């Protein structure tokens, strides 16, 4: 493990021939090759309805159509979710922000590992620290707010995962906004996709009588006839969750020739991180620690024998290759296997890297930075969780 750490530390600081770590994995649907899988649906610019993302790429030297099964942002979120679960289980210590809101007797939590914009999210901007002080005015909040690209120690010490998966402080006005590109990327695609179709509808077991209802002050009532939507007007029974919806043709899954996941940890990205006037030992150990954190997130999320991307997209891991990628020779990059197959091995590497970083002067708290909502966030959250009345179904 020490030898692996030293190689990682040298690579992360640009002091070796290693330029990246790659993960190349092949999957198949749990139902077998040729079974349909469900890509994510997105709103396409060229149409008003939902669609799927297709594009042409060079694969193995051949122009190939692919369908995106999981984009980079989503893959990063899966790593963050896996890290947060390990933190909650007590398996690993990673500093993070934790905002807690109590609504309707339930305690909700948001961390920079699951917030839409990580530690730079508006939720944290509008949060309060101890004694009701604005988070931006606390020591930690101020350090994160004032951080520039020349010294990212505040993030390494309070929200290190942001430096691995990327951050952009776009909400605060300043001449130069802090923007750190992700050093870890991963993507999952299907090759040579064939689009499918499905029939979607709704069966009413009790054969709800009548096709129309009318909204009333205390709910709704069945009526005859048709009319415009709105209170006191008639609308389809399906708008209030009742009645039949005849099956109609819709967008289905896709079948693909092969499914591939490709992930990279870019050493150039780690080397680009600056830590102000910190010692060489601190800088070297800090970059190595971030590299180990990225590898831990990847292993926690993807080392399992199967992965669920979404309903209709359960995939079985068929093969996987993790490798060092170095400076090329005669037009070909030099690769070498990296033995780090399991989450347990990645955790061991991470703990070794953390101890080295602490020896170099890094201070990591075992407790998260605890935050609370300001009045506006509290009120808005309460409204979003309040259940009121009957609304019309989407698309009705």
N, C-alpha and C positions, 0 to 999 in steps of 0.2 A: 504493500500500500504506500509506503514511503517513496519507493521508486516511481510509482504512478503519479503521486502528488508532485514530486520534483519535476517530472516531465510536463505535467499540466501547468505548473507555475512558470516554467521557462517558456512554454508556448504562449501563455496568456500575456506575457510581457514582451513577446516578439524576439526572444533570445534563442530560438531554435528553428529548425526547418519545418516544424509542424504549423500548418496554417489554419487547420480546422479539425473538428471531429464530426464525422457523418454517421447517421443511422439510416440504413436502408432496409425496409421491412416489406414483406408481402403478406397480404391478407386474402381471405375468401369469405363469402357469406356463410353464416353458420348452417344454412340450409344446403350449402354446396355450391360449387362453381356453376354459374349460369342462373342462379336464383336472383330475383330482383332485389335491389337495395334502394333505399330512399335518400336521395341527396337533399341538402337543405333547400328550402324555397325562398326566393328573394323577389323583390319587386324590380322588374326589369325596366330600363328607361324607355325601351321601344314599345312597351305595352302597359296597359293599366293593371293587368292581372299578375299573379305570381308566376315565377319561372324558375328554371334551374341554370346553373352556370356551366357553359360548355366553352371550350377553346381548343385551338390547335397548338401542339408543342412538338419539339424534337425529342423523341424517346428512342434511345439506342440507335441514333443516326437516322431515324425515319420520322417523317411528319405523321403525327398521331393525334386524333381527336380525344380529348379527355373531358371528364365531368368532375367538378370539384365536389368531393364528399365531405371534406372538412377543411376550412380555410385556416390561414395562419393565426388569425385572431382567436378562433375557436380552439385550436390546438394549444395555444398559450394558456387560454382559460382553463383547459383540462389539466395542464400541469399545475397551475395555481390552485385549483380546487384540490388536487391530490396533495399538494404541500400543506394546504390549510387543514385537511383531514389528519395528516400526520402530526401537525402541530397540536390539534385538538386532542389527539390520542396520547400526547406526551412523548411521541417517538423522536421528535426533533425540536430544536429551538431556533426559530427564525423571527427576528424583530418585525413587528407590523403594527399598523394602526387598527384600532377596533372601536367603531362607533356603535353604541347600544341605544335603542329606542324602545320604550314600553308603550304598546298600543293594545287596547281591548284586553288587557290582562296578559298579553304575550310580550316576551322580550325578543326584539329583532336585533340582529347584528349585521353590520357591514364592515368588511376589512378592505385594506388596499389589495388583498389577494382576490377579492371578488367584486370590487367596485368597478363600474364601467371604465373609469379613467384612472384607476389605481389610486395612488396617494394624492394625485392632483385632481381628484374628483370634487365636484361642487359640494357633495355631502360633507367632505372634510373641511373644505373652505368655510362652510357655514356651521361647523361644529364648535363645541365649547370644551375646554380642558378643565382641570381642577379649579374649583371655586368659581366656576362660571366665566372664566377668562376665555376670550376668543382664541381658538386654536392657533391662528396666525400670530397671536401675541405671546404664546408660550415659548419656552426655549426651543423645544423640538419643532413646533410649527414655524417659528421665525427662521430657524436654520434651514428647513426644507424650502420655505418660501424664497429665501434670499440666495439659494444655491445657484451657482453658475456652472458652465461647462468646465471651468478650470479647477473646480474642487467639488467633487460629489460625495465627500465623506459623510455628509448628513444623511444621504440616502443609504449608503453602505451601512451606517450604524442604526438607522431607524426603519428603513423600508428597502432592504437590499434586493428583493425580488423585482422591484421597479427597474433596476439597472439591467436585469437579465431579460425581462419581457418588454421593456420599452416604456418611456413616459414622455409626456408633452404637457407642459404647464400652460395650456392655451386660454384658461379662464382669466388669468391676471394680466393686466395691461403693463407692458414694459417694452423697452426698445428692442431687446433681444429675449425672446421667450426660451426657457429651458426646454430642450428637446434631446432626448437620448434614444437613438434607434435600438431596437431589440437586438441582442447578440445571439439569442437562440430563436430559431425558426423551425417550424414543422408544418407539413401539409400532407393531406391524404387525397388521392385522386383515383378515379377508375378509368381504365384505358378502353378505347373503342366502344363507347356506350351506345346502347340501343334503347331508345325511349319507349316507355310503356304507358298504358292508360288504365284508369280504374273508374268504376261506377260508384259514386258516393250518393248516399241518401239516408233517410231515417225511417225506421219501422216503428209504428205505434202499436204496442202489444194489445191495448184495449180498444183499438180502432176508434180513436177520438172522433165523436160525431161533429160534422160541420167543418168547413174550411176556414171560417173567419171568427175572430173575437173582437171585442171592443174593450179598450182600456177604461177602467173606472177609478174612482178615488181610492178604493180599497183593493184594487187588483184588476180583474178582467171578468168578462162574461161572454158566453158564446152568442153569436148573432148570425143572421142570414144576410146575404148580399155582399157587395164589395164596396170599397171606398178608399179614400186617401188615408195614409198613415197619420197617427197622432191621437192624442187623448180625445175621446168622444168619437173617433172615427174607427172604421173597421180595418183590420189587417189580418194577415195570415196567422193561423193558430201556431205555426212553427216559430213565429216571432216571440212567443212567450214560452217556448219549449215544449209545445204539445203538437199533436197532429202528425200526418204523414208528409214526408218529403220524397217524391219519386226519385229514383236513382238517375243521375245524369252523368254523362261522360266527363271525366276530369283528368288532370295530370297524374300519372302514376309514377312508379319507380323506374329504375333503369337496370338493364343487365349489362355486364362489362366482361371483357376478356380477362382482365387482371386488376388487382387493387394494390396500390403502392403507397407507402408512407416514406417520405424523405425528410429528415431533420438534420440541421446543422448547428454547430456551435462555432461561431466565427471568432477566431483569436484576434483578428484585426479590430473587432468591436471592443473586446476587453482591453486591448492595448491602447485604444483611444480614450479610455476613461482616465481622468486626471484627479489627483487627490491633494492638490495644493502643495503645501510645504511638508507633507508627510515624509517620513524616512523611506529609503529605498526598500527596506524590509517590509514596511507597512504596505506600500504600493504593490509589491510583488505578491505578498500574502493575500491582500484584498482582492486582487484580480483572480488569483487561484481559487479563492473562496467562492467568488461569483460563478466561476466555471463549474466548480463542484456542485453549487446550488442548481445550476441549469441541468446538469446531468442527473441530479437527484429528482428534480421535477419530472424529467423525461422518463426515468425508470419507474417512478411511482405511478405515473399515468399510463405507461405503455408497455411495461415489462410483463404484464399479465397475459395469460393465454388467449384472452378474448377482450374485445372492447365494444361498448355500446355507444354509438354516436347519437342516435335518436331512435324513435319508434320506427321499425322497419329497416334498421341499419345496424344489426349486430354482426360483428366481424370476428373471424378466428385468425389468430396469428399463425402463419404457415412457416415463415422463415424470417430471420433478422440478422443483419450484419452491422456491427459497430466498428468503426475504423478511424485511425489517425490519417489525416490527409496532409502530405507535405509538398514541398517545392518539387515541381515537375522535372523530369529528365527525358530528353528526346521527345518532347511534346506530350508526355503523359504524366499525370500527377502520381506521386509515389504514395501508396497506401499501405497500412499495416494494421492488423487486427488489434482492437482494444477490448480486453476482457473485462466487461462490466455489464453482465447480463441481467443481474437481479437488482431489485430495490435495496436489498440488504447490503450488497457490495457498494452501491452508490452511497448509502447512508454511512458506511464505514469510511469511505473516502471523504465525505462531507465533514464528518466529525474530526477527522485528522486535519483537514484544511482549516476548520474553525479553531482548533487548538493552536495551530501555527499562527493564525491571524491574531489571536489573543496574545500570544507571546510577543508579537510584533507591535502590540499596543492597541489593537481593536477592542472596543468595549461594547459588548452585546448584552442587552437586558433580557432576562428570561421572561419578563412580563411585557405584554403589548402596551402601546401608548393608548390609554383609555380615554375615550371621548364621549360626549353627550350632545344631543341635538340642540340647536337654538330654537326659539319659540316658533319661528316660521317653518322650520323643517318638522318640528313636532306636530304642528297643526296640519301641515300638508300630508304628513304620513297618516295621521288619524283619519283624515278625510278619505284617503285612498283605500283604507281598510274598512270603512264603514259600509255596511250593507243596507241599501235603501231601495224599496220599491221593486218594480218590474220593468226591465228594459227590453228593447227589441233585439232579436238575435242579429249577429253580424251578417251582413249580406241580404237581409230581408228588406 
